[in-house]
Amino acid sequence: MRLKREAKAIRKGHVATALEEHALGICALGGSFKDTAGQIFSVSVPIPNVRFMHIRSTCESLLKAHLQFIQQMIWIA
């Protein structure tokens, strides 16, 4: 059930988080956007776990802002 809730939140524009789920010592933030054809693309930002908690909120905000910017540029073009 938790995985379904997380997937639903991510689809609504929230950032996905991986806490050493893929590689030890590496955490990551990720998000996605669609092009005009409806294809989905993703962006992942790996961060060493020793720094992750200190910079997580800043990186989340920056990732969201950049994903929104990309989405806007795609639909303007």
C-alpha positions, -999 to 999 in steps of 0.1 A, spaced: 0 0 0 28 24 8 43 20 -27 10 28 -43 7 60 -22 42 70 -31 36 64 -68 4 85 -67 21 114 -49 50 113 -75 25 114 -104 10 146 -88 44 163 -91 61 153 -59 97 143 -60 107 106 -56 133 97 -31 157 67 -30 175 62 3 204 39 -6 179 16 -24 200 13 -55 235 17 -43 251 18 -8 262 53 1 241 70 -26 207 86 -21 187 102 -50 159 125 -58 140 121 -90 111 135 -110 95 133 -144 79 154 -172 60 148 -204 67 160 -239 40 172 -263 36 136 -276 29 123 -241 62 106 -237 75 105 -201 111 115 -193 128 113 -159 156 132 -141 175 117 -113 199 135 -90 222 112 -70 237 126 -38 262 110 -14 243 99 17 267 118 40 254 151 25 219 141 16 200 151 48 218 185 49 209 195 13 177 175 6 152 203 8 173 226 -13 178 200 -39 141 190 -39 131 226 -45 156 231 -73 146 198 -90 109 208 -89 117 242 -103 138 228 -131 112 202 -140 85 229 -142 108 250 -163 115 221 -187 78 214 -189 70 250 -197 97 252 -224 84 220 -241 48 234 -243 59 268 -255 80 255 -283 
